[in-house]
Amino acid sequence: MTTKTNCGELAVMGGLPAFADPFFVGCPNIGEREAFLRRINDILDRRWLTNNGVYVQELERKLEKYLGVKHCIAMCNATIALEISIRALGMTGEVIVPSFTFVATAHSLQWQQITPVFCDIDSVSHSLDPQRVEALITPRTSGIIGVHLWGKPCAVEALADIARRRNLRLLYDAAHAFGCSHEGQMIGCFGDAEVFSFHATKFFNTFEGGAVTTNDDDLAARIRLMKNFGFAGYDDVTYIGTNGKMSEMSAAMGLTSLEQVDVLIEVNRRNHQAYAAGLADLPGIRLVPYHGRDKFNYQYVVLEIDVEQTGIERDALMRTLHAENVMARRYFFPGCHNMEPYRSYFPHAGLLLPETEKLVTKVISLPTGTAVSTENIASICQIIRLALANPDEIAKAVRTPQMLRPALNQERSSAAF
Ligand SMILES: *Cc1c(COP(=O)(O)O)cnc(C)c1O
């Protein structure tokens, strides 16, 4: 690692990359290796690898306690968990969702012929704007899916009020929000149900995995049937179902991660603070803050780049960072409504999504987690400072084709995360 002091040293200008190995956004956090391997050995000794094994049951009970929720149903991933929850809640017709989210939120509806109706977001919180939600309700609307983006809670009171008055189901995509709270209550307790992702890139991981949490006994029972082909007994199928089961290996990873959760939050909090300090006073750069007394997992280091003030485009800054082996990402570019099949189905959706359209050109997210040290972060911030101090040189350099090529190749390889 080298700390750069002038613009000519930037890799995009022909200098050596600051980091020999790439830093990816969402590099997995790994708990205590020995504890994990002990659990794996025990699983192999028992020869019980999946189908509601002891480790899955232990993880579910521990998560219920940690989240303060009545039911936690562990699943193979969040996408299947969303699909099952949507079906178990009886959603049909149209469901209101943000476009500014990972595409799985929309796909989980369209996969079962339910129309995702894209709603604009609040420019400060980046999550659903409740007033705009209300304006999109039609006789075909059956529900709302809010996304606690960056682990920051949605406007849960306003959304609950709309759902109650308009008789709509309310589901949360809490893929980003494990370990976060709102007004002292853990995310996982809101709406009719909430869905977590435990994918490798998320704050808390089980390799692949997810969970549905709910305080509704009947809903929990339906979801348990649906994630296991509808089996109510040994050969008694009572429902249409699919296969959403979590494996024992994933549960072992989850139990191991759970023992480290406070340590991981502390590392992320320290990193977020280091970014805030390193980027302080830079005009046109807003680090999305985590404010207040609630709990956060600090997993997302999100910058909004205002080109009017920085003089440098978000994409130019991203290429500058990629050249240094800092694999910053444009979450969630270009917005679900600009992806297929939605772009073809609703070619004019963007007209109702002005804040989303603005934000997808501004946001960049930076690496954090246990793989990144505060010294690394100081160097990353210094690169951003140098770029902002020399916007014209950077703009010229990123337009040069030979500089573009390695950056784009690296972008492709990071798609594995
Ligand atoms: C990661 C993610 C998902 C999908 O989670 P998987 O466990 O990978 O299926 C859904 N929604 C959001 C907002 C996500 O970030």
PDBQT file of the ligand as one rigid body, heavy atoms in Angstrom, charges set to zero:
ROOT
HETATM    1  C1  LIG A 501     -28.911  -9.077  -1.577  1.00  0.00    +0.000 C 
HETATM    2  C2  LIG A 501     -30.270  -8.552  -1.711  1.00  0.00    +0.000 A 
HETATM    3  C3  LIG A 501     -31.361  -9.387  -2.027  1.00  0.00    +0.000 A 
HETATM    4  C4  LIG A 501     -31.193 -10.821  -2.439  1.00  0.00    +0.000 C 
HETATM    5  O1  LIG A 501     -30.629 -11.612  -1.453  1.00  0.00    +0.000 OA
HETATM    6  P1  LIG A 501     -30.153 -13.103  -1.801  1.00  0.00    +0.000 P 
HETATM    7  O2  LIG A 501     -29.967 -13.724  -0.449  1.00  0.00    +0.000 OA
HETATM    8  O3  LIG A 501     -28.859 -12.974  -2.544  1.00  0.00    +0.000 OA
HETATM    9  O4  LIG A 501     -31.203 -13.768  -2.606  1.00  0.00    +0.000 OA
HETATM   10  C5  LIG A 501     -32.626  -8.831  -2.048  1.00  0.00    +0.000 A 
HETATM   11  N1  LIG A 501     -32.835  -7.532  -1.797  1.00  0.00    +0.000 NA
HETATM   12  C6  LIG A 501     -31.807  -6.689  -1.499  1.00  0.00    +0.000 A 
HETATM   13  C7  LIG A 501     -32.114  -5.253  -1.204  1.00  0.00    +0.000 C 
HETATM   14  C8  LIG A 501     -30.496  -7.170  -1.474  1.00  0.00    +0.000 A 
HETATM   15  O5  LIG A 501     -29.495  -6.321  -1.217  1.00  0.00    +0.000 OA
ENDROOT
TORSDOF 0
